[in-house]
Structures are given as structure tokens and as C-alpha cells.
Amino acid sequence: MNKRLKNSPTSKRSVALGAFSLLMIFASLPVEAAPSYEFPRYLKASNTDAEDLFGYRMAADGDTLVVSAYFEDSAATGIDGDQDDNSASSSGSAYVFVRDTSGNWTQQAYLKASNTGTSDQLGFSVAISGDTIVVGAPKEDSGATGVNGDQEAGPIFSSGAAYVFVRSGTTWTQQAYLKASNTDSGDNFGISVAIDQDTIVVGADAEDSFATGVNGNQFDDTVTNAGAAYVFVRSGTTWSQQAYLKASNTEENDRFGEAVAVHGDRIAVAAKFEDSNATGIDGNQLTNIAEDSGAVYVFERSSTTWTQDGYIKASNTDEGDSYGASLGIFGEIPWPSAHDWKTATPLELAVTSQITTPPMSVQCTCMRTAAATGANKPISRLQTPMVWISLVLL
């Protein structure tokens, strides 16, 4: 299987068929994990236009829903700007909707980057927690590093950025502009984002360092498209980077960071092109004979220190499965308080595999840990004829 090139071009036409808007699957989950859902509303952008891909990504928390359109074209900046100036092709945007007590949805805000640029693709990823939204723009071009750096520095093409927006009452403002601590061309920082309260994790699936584990050498760019993830934390209204995460078996083209999830003091990061033929939990990471089979890495925080706590593979690892194409931690069911998450009982993690050999399908493995054996076991597999799936807990 040919892995994706780091800077392969993306056109509206080429991805239109790959964006399946607002697809949610819960009905086939076990009864204890699947509440009843209804979808009586039809949402559109306030500036609907051809090939904007409204609905490519979405996230919800309570009565607030954020929906992205990462090929939207306006040159507006900030909040509720001019939506009709389509002079910044594929700059991207996000739309915030809120639900009232009668169940009616209305648009509350129109979000753009503070440094809108052509082809930045704001909205390629979105996440929400309470009154905070984070939106990724993996093709943003500034050379800034860290938090609230110089947005006009550079350019360093497709280095990527993430933008944090907060709500006070009904008013949204941008709170932070996030960049990698080792900004580099083509890293795709912001290709994935996740947030839980005061913790944000941002993926950069084309980052190139040879580091492994936590807070390694960020500047040894000898492993193309290995990938990385960055953890940011908020104190009051101030964000800072807390950790730099890499796989424990960093390899070229693994794309670590293409999907991320966070809940409490645990983060999951996927590397859907990782190649080991291990199965289950904490197997042999170094047997690179199952190309693009994929893996998921779990990290745990103690105080301010992160360590890797698990290496997860499918129970039926196979070439080309792309295990970790997307993942999520079910927020309504808390992580266990015990440090050994492998012996806990709640439903923890949903991971999808992107099967690219006929018939085209996606497999979702929902994992429940078995307290008696300490081994994670899949309790349900879902399959759909779509190539991509988005799981959102409303």
C-alpha cells in the first residue's frame, strides 16, 4: 500500500466524495452503551456555497454543536465577520449552533482564524468542552511557535495551527493561537484536536522527529511523517504547552497524531499507518511486518508529568487496516480512578479501522476492560460501507 505523501495536493473535487456529513452510529452498540438518539433538525451554514464541505467535522457538548466547513472561502477573520467575501479559497470556517429548551437549534457564531489565509483549511478538526472550542488548521503557514506567537512570521508552509475560542454568555472570542514548539514545513499541526476542560491535545501527523516517548528531542528531523502530538493546558485564561508526545516505536510514515482523544488525565493518540503485527495490548512493537495495520497509544498524566501507559493493536491485526483511523473516549463514562486502566470495567475507547480492500468498509471496535483478566476485549464491532466514520456523543 502506498502511504500518503507529506505534501500531496488536496482539491475540493478530490475530497468531496470522501466527506460524509454528520454521520453518527450508535444504534448497533450494546444497550448499556447506546442511549436513544433522534435527529429531527437539518442544519446548514449561514453562507452556504458549493464545495465548502459543511459538516466535514463536528463536535457537541450539551446544547452546543460546532460544525466545520474546511473548504469555505471567506476572507473574514475572528468572530462573525463578512461571510460573503470569498477571496480566500479553502481558508475554512466553523459554525456554532445552540439548542433552546424547546429543542430548536440556531446559529450562535461564525468562527474564522485571526490570520485567515488561502488554503489554511480551518475546521479540518474541531472539538468542544463546555464553553471552549478548539479548531485546527493544518495547512496554516506561519512560522510562530508555542502559544500566541507572531502569526505573520514565516511563511513556513503547511506547518499548521489551532485556535481556541471561548464563550462568555452568548459571545465568543478567540482566547489562544496554538503552534507546535518545533514548527516545521508540512507538519500538519492541527490535523486533529481534542479537548477536555483545561487540557487540549493537538496532532501533527507529518512531524518528522526521531524522538520517542514524552518530551524527547524535537529537532532531529530524520524520520519523515512519523508524527507527534502536543499537550496544552490552561491556567486561568493562559495556555501553555505541557508535553510533546511521540510513539514508543517511532517510525517513518506511521502518521502518529492523525487522530487524538483526551479525557481527564488520559490521552489516546493513533498512528493508523504503524506497521507491527502485534495484537491486543502491549505486544511486540518492533515486528514491522503488517504494513499500515495501525496502532493506538495511551498516555497518562500524574500531576504535570505524562508517561505512556498502553500500546493497543487490533485483536485481528492485518495489513492495510489503518487501525486508529479515528478514535474517541466516551466522555459520559469516566476513566477509572485506578492507575491501571487495563483492569477497569467501564467502556473506555472506540477505535475505527479503515478497511481499504474490497469490500470498502469501516470497522469500529468498542473496548471494555476485563477486571478478572486485566486484558482489553472488544465487545462490539460495527461495520458500514462508508470509508470514513465520525463518532460524536450528543
Buried (B, 14 or more C-beta within 10 A) or exposed (E): EEBEEBEEEBEBEEBEEEBBBBBBBBEEBEEEBBEEEEEEEEBEBEBEBEBBBBBBBBBBBEEBBBBBBBBBBBBBBBBBBEBEEBEBEBBBBBBBBBBEEEEEBEBBBBBBBEBBBBBBBBBBBBBBBBBBBBBBBBBBBBBBBBBBBEBEBBEBBBBBBBBBBBBEEEEBEBBBBBBBBBBBBBBBBBBBBBBBEBBBBBBBBBBBBBBBBBBBEBEEBEBBBBBBBBBBBBEEEEBEBBBBBBBBBBBBBBBBBBBBBBBBBBBBBBBBBBBBBBBBBBBEBEEBEBBBBBBBBBBBBEEEEBEBBBBBBBBBBBBBBBBBBBBBBBBEBEBBEEEEBBBBEBBBBBBBBBBBEEEEBBBBBBBBBBEEEEEBEBBBBBBBEBBBBBBBBB
